[in-house]
Amino acid sequence: MAIRFPSMLASAKQILSRSQQSVVPKGYIPVYVGDQVNKKRYVVPLSYLSHPAFQCMLHCAEQEFGFNHPMGGLTIPCSEETFFELTSELK
């Protein structure tokens, strides 16, 4: 009986890459940004949550999704361009 190391190694790499994606540094929160088809995950500082412009985006997310976010995290229904413009002003 032979052990297939390449297949085990590939599985281990997949599990490791998934676990690394879920790691969020202390003081940050993951958000998903984009349209229904193409959503990308970004990690933003918690301090952004108190900014009025960011709260407006969160209010729009609440109106669209309620408290049931399909991606399992906070989903913001805007284009990536809009998100980048807003976050660049907050820095």
PDB file of N, CA, C and O in Angstrom:
ATOM      1  N   MET A   1       0.842  -1.169   0.000  1.00  0.00           N
ATOM      2  CA  MET A   1       0.000   0.000   0.000  1.00  0.00           C
ATOM      3  C   MET A   1       0.892   1.239   0.000  1.00  0.00           C
ATOM      4  O   MET A   1       1.729   1.417   0.885  1.00  0.00           O
ATOM      5  N   ALA A   2       0.702   2.074  -0.989  1.00  0.00           N
ATOM      6  CA  ALA A   2       1.534   3.268  -1.133  1.00  0.00           C
ATOM      7  C   ALA A   2       0.770   4.506  -0.669  1.00  0.00           C
ATOM      8  O   ALA A   2      -0.445   4.610  -0.838  1.00  0.00           O
ATOM      9  N   ILE A   3       1.495   5.412  -0.095  1.00  0.00           N
ATOM     10  CA  ILE A   3       0.901   6.689   0.320  1.00  0.00           C
ATOM     11  C   ILE A   3       1.195   7.708  -0.766  1.00  0.00           C
ATOM     12  O   ILE A   3       2.330   7.846  -1.221  1.00  0.00           O
ATOM     13  N   ARG A   4       0.180   8.400  -1.161  1.00  0.00           N
ATOM     14  CA  ARG A   4       0.349   9.383  -2.226  1.00  0.00           C
ATOM     15  C   ARG A   4       0.622  10.751  -1.600  1.00  0.00           C
ATOM     16  O   ARG A   4      -0.303  11.461  -1.209  1.00  0.00           O
ATOM     17  N   PHE A   5       1.882  11.102  -1.513  1.00  0.00           N
ATOM     18  CA  PHE A   5       2.260  12.368  -0.896  1.00  0.00           C
ATOM     19  C   PHE A   5       1.825  13.590  -1.704  1.00  0.00           C
ATOM     20  O   PHE A   5       1.395  14.581  -1.115  1.00  0.00           O
ATOM     21  N   PRO A   6       1.924  13.549  -3.036  1.00  0.00           N
ATOM     22  CA  PRO A   6       1.498  14.749  -3.768  1.00  0.00           C
ATOM     23  C   PRO A   6       0.027  15.126  -3.521  1.00  0.00           C
ATOM     24  O   PRO A   6      -0.294  16.306  -3.380  1.00  0.00           O
ATOM     25  N   SER A   7      -0.863  14.126  -3.468  1.00  0.00           N
ATOM     26  CA  SER A   7      -2.274  14.450  -3.252  1.00  0.00           C
ATOM     27  C   SER A   7      -2.500  14.928  -1.821  1.00  0.00           C
ATOM     28  O   SER A   7      -3.305  15.830  -1.588  1.00  0.00           O
ATOM     29  N   MET A   8      -1.792  14.326  -0.858  1.00  0.00           N
ATOM     30  CA  MET A   8      -1.909  14.772   0.524  1.00  0.00           C
ATOM     31  C   MET A   8      -1.353  16.180   0.679  1.00  0.00           C
ATOM     32  O   MET A   8      -1.904  16.992   1.424  1.00  0.00           O
ATOM     33  N   LEU A   9      -0.262  16.470  -0.023  1.00  0.00           N
ATOM     34  CA  LEU A   9       0.355  17.790   0.044  1.00  0.00           C
ATOM     35  C   LEU A   9      -0.573  18.837  -0.553  1.00  0.00           C
ATOM     36  O   LEU A   9      -0.708  19.932  -0.006  1.00  0.00           O
ATOM     37  N   ALA A  10      -1.208  18.511  -1.658  1.00  0.00           N
ATOM     38  CA  ALA A  10      -2.146  19.446  -2.280  1.00  0.00           C
ATOM     39  C   ALA A  10      -3.318  19.732  -1.351  1.00  0.00           C
ATOM     40  O   ALA A  10      -3.749  20.880  -1.239  1.00  0.00           O
ATOM     41  N   SER A  11      -3.835  18.714  -0.688  1.00  0.00           N
ATOM     42  CA  SER A  11      -4.933  18.904   0.262  1.00  0.00           C
ATOM     43  C   SER A  11      -4.502  19.771   1.427  1.00  0.00           C
ATOM     44  O   SER A  11      -5.251  20.646   1.862  1.00  0.00           O
ATOM     45  N   ALA A  12      -3.312  19.540   1.932  1.00  0.00           N
ATOM     46  CA  ALA A  12      -2.802  20.331   3.053  1.00  0.00           C
ATOM     47  C   ALA A  12      -2.636  21.790   2.652  1.00  0.00           C
ATOM     48  O   ALA A  12      -2.942  22.688   3.436  1.00  0.00           O
ATOM     49  N   LYS A  13      -2.152  22.035   1.435  1.00  0.00           N
ATOM     50  CA  LYS A  13      -1.983  23.416   0.955  1.00  0.00           C
ATOM     51  C   LYS A  13      -3.328  24.111   0.851  1.00  0.00           C
ATOM     52  O   LYS A  13      -3.442  25.286   1.201  1.00  0.00           O
ATOM     53  N   GLN A  14      -4.355  23.406   0.375  1.00  0.00           N
ATOM     54  CA  GLN A  14      -5.692  23.983   0.268  1.00  0.00           C
ATOM     55  C   GLN A  14      -6.230  24.363   1.640  1.00  0.00           C
ATOM     56  O   GLN A  14      -6.761  25.459   1.819  1.00  0.00           O
ATOM     57  N   ILE A  15      -6.096  23.471   2.599  1.00  0.00           N
ATOM     58  CA  ILE A  15      -6.585  23.737   3.948  1.00  0.00           C
ATOM     59  C   ILE A  15      -5.829  24.913   4.552  1.00  0.00           C
ATOM     60  O   ILE A  15      -6.436  25.782   5.178  1.00  0.00           O
ATOM     61  N   LEU A  16      -4.513  24.951   4.371  1.00  0.00           N
ATOM     62  CA  LEU A  16      -3.703  26.029   4.914  1.00  0.00           C
ATOM     63  C   LEU A  16      -4.078  27.365   4.285  1.00  0.00           C
ATOM     64  O   LEU A  16      -4.191  28.365   4.995  1.00  0.00           O
ATOM     65  N   SER A  17      -4.275  27.403   2.961  1.00  0.00           N
ATOM     66  CA  SER A  17      -4.625  28.668   2.313  1.00  0.00           C
ATOM     67  C   SER A  17      -5.998  29.152   2.766  1.00  0.00           C
ATOM     68  O   SER A  17      -6.203  30.358   2.899  1.00  0.00           O
ATOM     69  N   ARG A  18      -6.940  28.250   3.006  1.00  0.00           N
ATOM     70  CA  ARG A  18      -8.252  28.645   3.519  1.00  0.00           C
ATOM     71  C   ARG A  18      -8.140  29.218   4.919  1.00  0.00           C
ATOM     72  O   ARG A  18      -8.789  30.214   5.238  1.00  0.00           O
ATOM     73  N   SER A  19      -7.323  28.597   5.756  1.00  0.00           N
ATOM     74  CA  SER A  19      -7.206  29.077   7.127  1.00  0.00           C
ATOM     75  C   SER A  19      -6.489  30.419   7.177  1.00  0.00           C
ATOM     76  O   SER A  19      -6.806  31.252   8.026  1.00  0.00           O
ATOM     77  N   GLN A  20      -5.530  30.646   6.285  1.00  0.00           N
ATOM     78  CA  GLN A  20      -4.837  31.925   6.253  1.00  0.00           C
ATOM     79  C   GLN A  20      -5.763  33.038   5.783  1.00  0.00           C
ATOM     80  O   GLN A  20      -5.629  34.178   6.229  1.00  0.00           O
ATOM     81  N   GLN A  21      -6.693  32.732   4.898  1.00  0.00           N
ATOM     82  CA  GLN A  21      -7.642  33.733   4.427  1.00  0.00           C
ATOM     83  C   GLN A  21      -8.560  34.171   5.550  1.00  0.00           C
ATOM     84  O   GLN A  21      -8.986  35.325   5.578  1.00  0.00           O
ATOM     85  N   SER A  22      -8.872  33.290   6.466  1.00  0.00           N
ATOM     86  CA  SER A  22      -9.818  33.621   7.511  1.00  0.00           C
ATOM     87  C   SER A  22      -9.164  34.372   8.664  1.00  0.00           C
ATOM     88  O   SER A  22      -9.869  34.884   9.533  1.00  0.00           O
ATOM     89  N   VAL A  23      -7.835  34.453   8.694  1.00  0.00           N
ATOM     90  CA  VAL A  23      -7.143  35.166   9.761  1.00  0.00           C
ATOM     91  C   VAL A  23      -7.268  36.663   9.513  1.00  0.00           C
ATOM     92  O   VAL A  23      -6.923  37.163   8.442  1.00  0.00           O
ATOM     93  N   VAL A  24      -7.766  37.362  10.517  1.00  0.00           N
ATOM     94  CA  VAL A  24      -7.915  38.809  10.435  1.00  0.00           C
ATOM     95  C   VAL A  24      -7.132  39.398  11.605  1.00  0.00           C
ATOM     96  O   VAL A  24      -7.324  38.986  12.749  1.00  0.00           O
ATOM     97  N   PRO A  25      -6.251  40.360  11.327  1.00  0.00           N
ATOM     98  CA  PRO A  25      -5.479  40.948  12.419  1.00  0.00           C
ATOM     99  C   PRO A  25      -6.371  41.630  13.457  1.00  0.00           C
ATOM    100  O   PRO A  25      -7.467  42.091  13.140  1.00  0.00           O
ATOM    101  N   LYS A  26      -5.897  41.686  14.673  1.00  0.00           N
ATOM    102  CA  LYS A  26      -6.646  42.336  15.746  1.00  0.00           C
ATOM    103  C   LYS A  26      -6.848  43.811  15.385  1.00  0.00           C
ATOM    104  O   LYS A  26      -5.918  44.490  14.949  1.00  0.00           O
ATOM    105  N   GLY A  27      -8.079  44.292  15.576  1.00  0.00           N
ATOM    106  CA  GLY A  27      -8.392  45.678  15.260  1.00  0.00           C
ATOM    107  C   GLY A  27      -8.900  45.891  13.844  1.00  0.00           C
ATOM    108  O   GLY A  27      -9.078  47.030  13.413  1.00  0.00           O
ATOM    109  N   TYR A  28      -9.134  44.810  13.122  1.00  0.00           N
ATOM    110  CA  TYR A  28      -9.614  44.881  11.742  1.00  0.00           C
ATOM    111  C   TYR A  28     -10.858  44.023  11.587  1.00  0.00           C
ATOM    112  O   TYR A  28     -11.153  43.174  12.427  1.00  0.00           O
ATOM    113  N   ILE A  29     -11.585  44.260  10.495  1.00  0.00           N
ATOM    114  CA  ILE A  29     -12.784  43.480  10.203  1.00  0.00           C
ATOM    115  C   ILE A  29     -12.815  43.184   8.696  1.00  0.00           C
ATOM    116  O   ILE A  29     -12.521  44.064   7.887  1.00  0.00           O
ATOM    117  N   PRO A  30     -13.171  41.948   8.319  1.00  0.00           N
ATOM    118  CA  PRO A  30     -13.282  41.656   6.886  1.00  0.00           C
ATOM    119  C   PRO A  30     -14.618  42.149   6.339  1.00  0.00           C
ATOM    120  O   PRO A  30     -15.650  42.045   7.003  1.00  0.00           O
ATOM    121  N   VAL A  31     -14.587  42.684   5.130  1.00  0.00           N
ATOM    122  CA  VAL A  31     -15.806  43.096   4.439  1.00  0.00           C
ATOM    123  C   VAL A  31     -15.740  42.567   3.010  1.00  0.00           C
ATOM    124  O   VAL A  31     -14.662  42.420   2.435  1.00  0.00           O
ATOM    125  N   TYR A  32     -16.902  42.290   2.456  1.00  0.00           N
ATOM    126  CA  TYR A  32     -16.997  41.842   1.069  1.00  0.00           C
ATOM    127  C   TYR A  32     -17.601  42.975   0.266  1.00  0.00           C
ATOM    128  O   TYR A  32     -18.643  43.517   0.635  1.00  0.00           O
ATOM    129  N   VAL A  33     -16.951  43.338  -0.833  1.00  0.00           N
ATOM    130  CA  VAL A  33     -17.347  44.485  -1.637  1.00  0.00           C
ATOM    131  C   VAL A  33     -17.532  44.040  -3.078  1.00  0.00           C
ATOM    132  O   VAL A  33     -16.756  43.235  -3.592  1.00  0.00           O
ATOM    133  N   GLY A  34     -18.562  44.568  -3.727  1.00  0.00           N
ATOM    134  CA  GLY A  34     -18.768  44.293  -5.137  1.00  0.00           C
ATOM    135  C   GLY A  34     -20.210  43.977  -5.450  1.00  0.00           C
ATOM    136  O   GLY A  34     -21.079  43.998  -4.578  1.00  0.00           O
ATOM    137  N   ASP A  35     -20.448  43.681  -6.726  1.00  0.00           N
ATOM    138  CA  ASP A  35     -21.802  43.356  -7.161  1.00  0.00           C
ATOM    139  C   ASP A  35     -22.139  41.914  -6.802  1.00  0.00           C
ATOM    140  O   ASP A  35     -21.343  41.225  -6.164  1.00  0.00           O
ATOM    141  N   GLN A  36     -23.303  41.469  -7.207  1.00  0.00           N
ATOM    142  CA  GLN A  36     -23.780  40.132  -6.830  1.00  0.00           C
ATOM    143  C   GLN A  36     -22.868  39.020  -7.328  1.00  0.00           C
ATOM    144  O   GLN A  36     -22.724  37.997  -6.658  1.00  0.00           O
ATOM    145  N   VAL A  37     -22.249  39.201  -8.490  1.00  0.00           N
ATOM    146  CA  VAL A  37     -21.449  38.145  -9.100  1.00  0.00           C
ATOM    147  C   VAL A  37     -19.999  38.157  -8.601  1.00  0.00           C
ATOM    148  O   VAL A  37     -19.452  37.112  -8.247  1.00  0.00           O
ATOM    149  N   ASN A  38     -19.390  39.326  -8.577  1.00  0.00           N
ATOM    150  CA  ASN A  38     -17.969  39.443  -8.236  1.00  0.00           C
ATOM    151  C   ASN A  38     -17.776  40.194  -6.930  1.00  0.00           C
ATOM    152  O   ASN A  38     -17.766  41.425  -6.908  1.00  0.00           O
ATOM    153  N   LYS A  39     -17.623  39.459  -5.855  1.00  0.00           N
ATOM    154  CA  LYS A  39     -17.364  40.069  -4.557  1.00  0.00           C
ATOM    155  C   LYS A  39     -15.920  39.759  -4.165  1.00  0.00           C
ATOM    156  O   LYS A  39     -15.429  38.647  -4.356  1.00  0.00           O
ATOM    157  N   LYS A  40     -15.256  40.776  -3.611  1.00  0.00           N
ATOM    158  CA  LYS A  40     -13.887  40.584  -3.150  1.00  0.00           C
ATOM    159  C   LYS A  40     -13.822  40.901  -1.666  1.00  0.00           C
ATOM    160  O   LYS A  40     -14.562  41.749  -1.166  1.00  0.00           O
ATOM    161  N   ARG A  41     -12.941  40.221  -0.978  1.00  0.00           N
ATOM    162  CA  ARG A  41     -12.790  40.379   0.468  1.00  0.00           C
ATOM    163  C   ARG A  41     -11.681  41.380   0.752  1.00  0.00           C
ATOM    164  O   ARG A  41     -10.588  41.293   0.192  1.00  0.00           O
ATOM    165  N   TYR A  42     -11.977  42.325   1.626  1.00  0.00           N
ATOM    166  CA  TYR A  42     -11.001  43.300   2.077  1.00  0.00           C
ATOM    167  C   TYR A  42     -11.026  43.338   3.591  1.00  0.00           C
ATOM    168  O   TYR A  42     -12.040  43.018   4.212  1.00  0.00           O
ATOM    169  N   VAL A  43      -9.913  43.729   4.179  1.00  0.00           N
ATOM    170  CA  VAL A  43      -9.818  43.846   5.623  1.00  0.00           C
ATOM    171  C   VAL A  43      -9.603  45.328   5.933  1.00  0.00           C
ATOM    172  O   VAL A  43      -8.646  45.941   5.460  1.00  0.00           O
ATOM    173  N   VAL A  44     -10.507  45.891   6.732  1.00  0.00           N
ATOM    174  CA  VAL A  44     -10.446  47.323   7.046  1.00  0.00           C
ATOM    175  C   VAL A  44     -10.324  47.520   8.564  1.00  0.00           C
ATOM    176  O   VAL A  44     -10.765  46.670   9.338  1.00  0.00           O
ATOM    177  N   PRO A  45      -9.734  48.626   8.979  1.00  0.00           N
ATOM    178  CA  PRO A  45      -9.624  48.898  10.415  1.00  0.00           C
ATOM    179  C   PRO A  45     -10.996  49.116  11.048  1.00  0.00           C
ATOM    180  O   PRO A  45     -11.903  49.645  10.405  1.00  0.00           O
ATOM    181  N   LEU A  46     -11.146  48.714  12.295  1.00  0.00           N
ATOM    182  CA  LEU A  46     -12.405  48.901  13.009  1.00  0.00           C
ATOM    183  C   LEU A  46     -12.763  50.378  13.159  1.00  0.00           C
ATOM    184  O   LEU A  46     -13.938  50.721  13.288  1.00  0.00           O
ATOM    185  N   SER A  47     -11.766  51.245  13.144  1.00  0.00           N
ATOM    186  CA  SER A  47     -12.024  52.682  13.294  1.00  0.00           C
ATOM    187  C   SER A  47     -12.883  53.225  12.149  1.00  0.00           C
ATOM    188  O   SER A  47     -13.562  54.238  12.318  1.00  0.00           O
ATOM    189  N   TYR A  48     -12.862  52.565  10.987  1.00  0.00           N
ATOM    190  CA  TYR A  48     -13.694  52.998   9.859  1.00  0.00           C
ATOM    191  C   TYR A  48     -15.178  52.909  10.191  1.00  0.00           C
ATOM    192  O   TYR A  48     -15.976  53.680   9.658  1.00  0.00           O
ATOM    193  N   LEU A  49     -15.558  51.983  11.060  1.00  0.00           N
ATOM    194  CA  LEU A  49     -16.969  51.761  11.363  1.00  0.00           C
ATOM    195  C   LEU A  49     -17.626  52.976  12.010  1.00  0.00           C
ATOM    196  O   LEU A  49     -18.844  53.132  11.927  1.00  0.00           O
ATOM    197  N   SER A  50     -16.852  53.826  12.642  1.00  0.00           N
ATOM    198  CA  SER A  50     -17.432  55.003  13.299  1.00  0.00           C
ATOM    199  C   SER A  50     -17.495  56.223  12.390  1.00  0.00           C
ATOM    200  O   SER A  50     -18.072  57.241  12.773  1.00  0.00           O
ATOM    201  N   HIS A  51     -16.921  56.146  11.207  1.00  0.00           N
ATOM    202  CA  HIS A  51     -16.929  57.285  10.287  1.00  0.00           C
ATOM    203  C   HIS A  51     -18.310  57.410   9.632  1.00  0.00           C
ATOM    204  O   HIS A  51     -18.867  56.406   9.189  1.00  0.00           O
ATOM    205  N   PRO A  52     -18.879  58.639   9.561  1.00  0.00           N
ATOM    206  CA  PRO A  52     -20.232  58.829   9.005  1.00  0.00           C
ATOM    207  C   PRO A  52     -20.405  58.308   7.569  1.00  0.00           C
ATOM    208  O   PRO A  52     -21.450  57.743   7.243  1.00  0.00           O
ATOM    209  N   ALA A  53     -19.405  58.490   6.719  1.00  0.00           N
ATOM    210  CA  ALA A  53     -19.520  58.016   5.330  1.00  0.00           C
ATOM    211  C   ALA A  53     -19.570  56.493   5.287  1.00  0.00           C
ATOM    212  O   ALA A  53     -20.330  55.918   4.507  1.00  0.00           O
ATOM    213  N   PHE A  54     -18.768  55.841   6.116  1.00  0.00           N
ATOM    214  CA  PHE A  54     -18.765  54.382   6.157  1.00  0.00           C
ATOM    215  C   PHE A  54     -20.077  53.876   6.746  1.00  0.00           C
ATOM    216  O   PHE A  54     -20.603  52.854   6.306  1.00  0.00           O
ATOM    217  N   GLN A  55     -20.603  54.585   7.736  1.00  0.00           N
ATOM    218  CA  GLN A  55     -21.884  54.201   8.326  1.00  0.00           C
ATOM    219  C   GLN A  55     -23.015  54.314   7.306  1.00  0.00           C
ATOM    220  O   GLN A  55     -23.967  53.534   7.344  1.00  0.00           O
ATOM    221  N   CYS A  56     -22.913  55.272   6.405  1.00  0.00           N
ATOM    222  CA  CYS A  56     -23.915  55.390   5.333  1.00  0.00           C
ATOM    223  C   CYS A  56     -23.870  54.144   4.441  1.00  0.00           C
ATOM    224  O   CYS A  56     -24.914  53.624   4.046  1.00  0.00           O
ATOM    225  N   MET A  57     -22.664  53.668   4.127  1.00  0.00           N
ATOM    226  CA  MET A  57     -22.541  52.445   3.327  1.00  0.00           C
ATOM    227  C   MET A  57     -23.101  51.249   4.087  1.00  0.00           C
ATOM    228  O   MET A  57     -23.739  50.377   3.497  1.00  0.00           O
ATOM    229  N   LEU A  58     -22.864  51.208   5.392  1.00  0.00           N
ATOM    230  CA  LEU A  58     -23.396  50.112   6.203  1.00  0.00           C
ATOM    231  C   LEU A  58     -24.919  50.148   6.246  1.00  0.00           C
ATOM    232  O   LEU A  58     -25.570  49.103   6.267  1.00  0.00           O
ATOM    233  N   HIS A  59     -25.484  51.354   6.258  1.00  0.00           N
ATOM    234  CA  HIS A  59     -26.945  51.485   6.242  1.00  0.00           C
ATOM    235  C   HIS A  59     -27.508  50.940   4.927  1.00  0.00           C
ATOM    236  O   HIS A  59     -28.542  50.272   4.922  1.00  0.00           O
ATOM    237  N   CYS A  60     -26.828  51.226   3.815  1.00  0.00           N
ATOM    238  CA  CYS A  60     -27.251  50.675   2.516  1.00  0.00           C
ATOM    239  C   CYS A  60     -27.170  49.150   2.521  1.00  0.00           C
ATOM    240  O   CYS A  60     -28.037  48.474   1.967  1.00  0.00           O
ATOM    241  N   ALA A  61     -26.122  48.615   3.152  1.00  0.00           N
ATOM    242  CA  ALA A  61     -25.982  47.156   3.246  1.00  0.00           C
ATOM    243  C   ALA A  61     -27.110  46.570   4.078  1.00  0.00           C
ATOM    244  O   ALA A  61     -27.629  45.501   3.758  1.00  0.00           O
ATOM    245  N   GLU A  62     -27.494  47.266   5.148  1.00  0.00           N
ATOM    246  CA  GLU A  62     -28.592  46.796   5.994  1.00  0.00           C
ATOM    247  C   GLU A  62     -29.903  46.781   5.216  1.00  0.00           C
ATOM    248  O   GLU A  62     -30.698  45.851   5.357  1.00  0.00           O
ATOM    249  N   GLN A  63     -30.132  47.809   4.392  1.00  0.00           N
ATOM    250  CA  GLN A  63     -31.363  47.864   3.605  1.00  0.00           C
ATOM    251  C   GLN A  63     -31.408  46.745   2.568  1.00  0.00           C
ATOM    252  O   GLN A  63     -32.470  46.183   2.302  1.00  0.00           O
ATOM    253  N   GLU A  64     -30.249  46.423   1.982  1.00  0.00           N
ATOM    254  CA  GLU A  64     -30.233  45.391   0.934  1.00  0.00           C
ATOM    255  C   GLU A  64     -30.233  43.975   1.499  1.00  0.00           C
ATOM    256  O   GLU A  64     -30.943  43.106   0.992  1.00  0.00           O
ATOM    257  N   PHE A  65     -29.440  43.733   2.549  1.00  0.00           N
ATOM    258  CA  PHE A  65     -29.271  42.377   3.051  1.00  0.00           C
ATOM    259  C   PHE A  65     -29.913  42.133   4.412  1.00  0.00           C
ATOM    260  O   PHE A  65     -30.064  40.981   4.818  1.00  0.00           O
ATOM    261  N   GLY A  66     -30.291  43.188   5.123  1.00  0.00           N
ATOM    262  CA  GLY A  66     -30.748  43.011   6.490  1.00  0.00           C
ATOM    263  C   GLY A  66     -29.563  42.560   7.322  1.00  0.00           C
ATOM    264  O   GLY A  66     -28.465  43.099   7.187  1.00  0.00           O
ATOM    265  N   PHE A  67     -29.776  41.590   8.171  1.00  0.00           N
ATOM    266  CA  PHE A  67     -28.662  41.071   8.962  1.00  0.00           C
ATOM    267  C   PHE A  67     -28.277  39.672   8.503  1.00  0.00           C
ATOM    268  O   PHE A  67     -27.593  38.949   9.227  1.00  0.00           O
ATOM    269  N   ASN A  68     -28.707  39.287   7.315  1.00  0.00           N
ATOM    270  CA  ASN A  68     -28.376  37.990   6.730  1.00  0.00           C
ATOM    271  C   ASN A  68     -27.419  38.229   5.571  1.00  0.00           C
ATOM    272  O   ASN A  68     -27.861  38.469   4.447  1.00  0.00           O
ATOM    273  N   HIS A  69     -26.119  38.169   5.826  1.00  0.00           N
ATOM    274  CA  HIS A  69     -25.126  38.399   4.787  1.00  0.00           C
ATOM    275  C   HIS A  69     -24.760  37.069   4.146  1.00  0.00           C
ATOM    276  O   HIS A  69     -24.274  36.168   4.829  1.00  0.00           O
ATOM    277  N   PRO A  70     -24.988  36.933   2.836  1.00  0.00           N
ATOM    278  CA  PRO A  70     -24.780  35.654   2.164  1.00  0.00           C
ATOM    279  C   PRO A  70     -23.336  35.158   2.171  1.00  0.00           C
ATOM    280  O   PRO A  70     -23.112  33.951   2.078  1.00  0.00           O
ATOM    281  N   MET A  71     -22.357  36.045   2.278  1.00  0.00           N
ATOM    282  CA  MET A  71     -20.960  35.632   2.247  1.00  0.00           C
ATOM    283  C   MET A  71     -20.464  35.210   3.633  1.00  0.00           C
ATOM    284  O   MET A  71     -19.335  34.738   3.771  1.00  0.00           O
ATOM    285  N   GLY A  72     -21.299  35.378   4.649  1.00  0.00           N
ATOM    286  CA  GLY A  72     -20.883  35.009   5.992  1.00  0.00           C
ATOM    287  C   GLY A  72     -20.176  36.136   6.715  1.00  0.00           C
ATOM    288  O   GLY A  72     -19.867  36.009   7.900  1.00  0.00           O
ATOM    289  N   GLY A  73     -19.917  37.226   6.034  1.00  0.00           N
ATOM    290  CA  GLY A  73     -19.291  38.402   6.629  1.00  0.00           C
ATOM    291  C   GLY A  73     -20.049  39.634   6.199  1.00  0.00           C
ATOM    292  O   GLY A  73     -21.056  39.538   5.496  1.00  0.00           O
ATOM    293  N   LEU A  74     -19.583  40.767   6.608  1.00  0.00           N
ATOM    294  CA  LEU A  74     -20.225  42.020   6.269  1.00  0.00           C
ATOM    295  C   LEU A  74     -20.100  42.262   4.766  1.00  0.00           C
ATOM    296  O   LEU A  74     -18.988  42.307   4.241  1.00  0.00           O
ATOM    297  N   THR A  75     -21.223  42.418   4.072  1.00  0.00           N
ATOM    298  CA  THR A  75     -21.236  42.624   2.635  1.00  0.00           C
ATOM    299  C   THR A  75     -21.687  44.042   2.342  1.00  0.00           C
ATOM    300  O   THR A  75     -22.744  44.466   2.809  1.00  0.00           O
ATOM    301  N   ILE A  76     -20.893  44.782   1.569  1.00  0.00           N
ATOM    302  CA  ILE A  76     -21.218  46.165   1.226  1.00  0.00           C
ATOM    303  C   ILE A  76     -21.566  46.209  -0.257  1.00  0.00           C
ATOM    304  O   ILE A  76     -20.724  45.906  -1.102  1.00  0.00           O
ATOM    305  N   PRO A  77     -22.813  46.589  -0.580  1.00  0.00           N
ATOM    306  CA  PRO A  77     -23.264  46.583  -1.971  1.00  0.00           C
ATOM    307  C   PRO A  77     -22.868  47.864  -2.719  1.00  0.00           C
ATOM    308  O   PRO A  77     -23.700  48.740  -2.955  1.00  0.00           O
ATOM    309  N   CYS A  78     -21.598  47.953  -3.080  1.00  0.00           N
ATOM    310  CA  CYS A  78     -21.143  49.090  -3.882  1.00  0.00           C
ATOM    311  C   CYS A  78     -20.027  48.603  -4.791  1.00  0.00           C
ATOM    312  O   CYS A  78     -19.535  47.484  -4.647  1.00  0.00           O
ATOM    313  N   SER A  79     -19.638  49.448  -5.716  1.00  0.00           N
ATOM    314  CA  SER A  79     -18.547  49.071  -6.608  1.00  0.00           C
ATOM    315  C   SER A  79     -17.224  49.179  -5.853  1.00  0.00           C
ATOM    316  O   SER A  79     -17.118  49.876  -4.844  1.00  0.00           O
ATOM    317  N   GLU A  80     -16.236  48.484  -6.359  1.00  0.00           N
ATOM    318  CA  GLU A  80     -14.921  48.551  -5.722  1.00  0.00           C
ATOM    319  C   GLU A  80     -14.348  49.962  -5.820  1.00  0.00           C
ATOM    320  O   GLU A  80     -13.667  50.421  -4.903  1.00  0.00           O
ATOM    321  N   GLU A  81     -14.620  50.649  -6.927  1.00  0.00           N
ATOM    322  CA  GLU A  81     -14.156  52.025  -7.091  1.00  0.00           C
ATOM    323  C   GLU A  81     -14.680  52.923  -5.982  1.00  0.00           C
ATOM    324  O   GLU A  81     -13.927  53.683  -5.374  1.00  0.00           O
ATOM    325  N   THR A  82     -15.992  52.827  -5.723  1.00  0.00           N
ATOM    326  CA  THR A  82     -16.605  53.624  -4.664  1.00  0.00           C
ATOM    327  C   THR A  82     -15.981  53.295  -3.319  1.00  0.00           C
ATOM    328  O   THR A  82     -15.688  54.192  -2.528  1.00  0.00           O
ATOM    329  N   PHE A  83     -15.779  52.018  -3.060  1.00  0.00           N
ATOM    330  CA  PHE A  83     -15.177  51.585  -1.803  1.00  0.00           C
ATOM    331  C   PHE A  83     -13.768  52.148  -1.654  1.00  0.00           C
ATOM    332  O   PHE A  83     -13.411  52.626  -0.578  1.00  0.00           O
ATOM    333  N   PHE A  84     -12.955  52.100  -2.722  1.00  0.00           N
ATOM    334  CA  PHE A  84     -11.600  52.625  -2.667  1.00  0.00           C
ATOM    335  C   PHE A  84     -11.584  54.138  -2.466  1.00  0.00           C
ATOM    336  O   PHE A  84     -10.752  54.662  -1.725  1.00  0.00           O
ATOM    337  N   GLU A  85     -12.504  54.836  -3.128  1.00  0.00           N
ATOM    338  CA  GLU A  85     -12.585  56.288  -2.943  1.00  0.00           C
ATOM    339  C   GLU A  85     -12.888  56.637  -1.503  1.00  0.00           C
ATOM    340  O   GLU A  85     -12.249  57.512  -0.918  1.00  0.00           O
ATOM    341  N   LEU A  86     -13.866  55.948  -0.930  1.00  0.00           N
ATOM    342  CA  LEU A  86     -14.252  56.208   0.451  1.00  0.00           C
ATOM    343  C   LEU A  86     -13.118  55.884   1.417  1.00  0.00           C
ATOM    344  O   LEU A  86     -12.787  56.699   2.278  1.00  0.00           O
ATOM    345  N   THR A  87     -12.532  54.722   1.283  1.00  0.00           N
ATOM    346  CA  THR A  87     -11.479  54.325   2.236  1.00  0.00           C
ATOM    347  C   THR A  87     -10.209  55.164   2.069  1.00  0.00           C
ATOM    348  O   THR A  87      -9.471  55.353   3.036  1.00  0.00           O
ATOM    349  N   SER A  88      -9.944  55.664   0.875  1.00  0.00           N
ATOM    350  CA  SER A  88      -8.759  56.521   0.709  1.00  0.00           C
ATOM    351  C   SER A  88      -8.965  57.863   1.412  1.00  0.00           C
ATOM    352  O   SER A  88      -7.995  58.478   1.856  1.00  0.00           O
ATOM    353  N   GLU A  89     -10.209  58.323   1.520  1.00  0.00           N
ATOM    354  CA  GLU A  89     -10.502  59.563   2.240  1.00  0.00           C
ATOM    355  C   GLU A  89     -10.402  59.352   3.754  1.00  0.00           C
ATOM    356  O   GLU A  89     -10.106  60.294   4.489  1.00  0.00           O
ATOM    357  N   LEU A  90     -10.646  58.130   4.221  1.00  0.00           N
ATOM    358  CA  LEU A  90     -10.643  57.851   5.651  1.00  0.00           C
ATOM    359  C   LEU A  90      -9.250  57.702   6.226  1.00  0.00           C
ATOM    360  O   LEU A  90      -9.070  57.833   7.436  1.00  0.00           O
ATOM    361  N   LYS A  91      -8.259  57.431   5.389  1.00  0.00           N
ATOM    362  CA  LYS A  91      -6.888  57.181   5.874  1.00  0.00           C
ATOM    363  C   LYS A  91      -6.238  58.439   6.388  1.00  0.00           C
ATOM    364  O   LYS A  91      -5.090  58.404   6.831  1.00  0.00           O
TER     365      LYS A  91
END
